Amino acid sequence: MLSDNEKPTCTRCEVGKLTPAKTTFARWYGPQFVVVPNFNMWRCNICRHTEYDPMSFHYLELMFGSTLNAPATGDTSIRRSFPDDLMLGANPNAMKS
């Protein structure tokens, strides 16, 4: 277990410490819906902000390619943290009208 001094500082509130946690990763990858149970993530102990574990996300990128979870707007940057509306793995393309 990491001591408080070894834990990364939260990138959102810059006060809290990120602690290891688990989640279910669920995203659309092209026409395929990908679900990974017990996916490693980090959660802030103050603001509850969550981020995927970079190494675990890297392994997914190796399997599925770097476009995994890329926004549909043409922006190729990969979102490593997730807002509440994406936590359930909703297809962002299906939400547009």
Steps between C-alpha positions, in 0.01 A plus 500: 500500500626845412558755774332841464832653391535244217146541364458730200330836554158549341521683166158662548495639857881489551441431870385140526699184454413242237439155645480174301151367425324268252226567245342340198641650182230514231540686171413477133791412273367549150196272473623282790402563863797420729448410868790434740406415861727593793685767305759694702430866564590779744245692712562827686428477872376863506308585180435138387646574153592173324767417245589176326829343599746602224669159478168311482376741234825449309434124487154568355654729240738220401207262448249736336709781355554861602154611383336325794273754672598780261225762462300483178575866417833417337699582812745210535599570861407216732283576800655337805253641749129459460203721583186348646321488165763263359531267796222274375669452164245689295580526132575873450390478134156369599443799730525754216183607326 
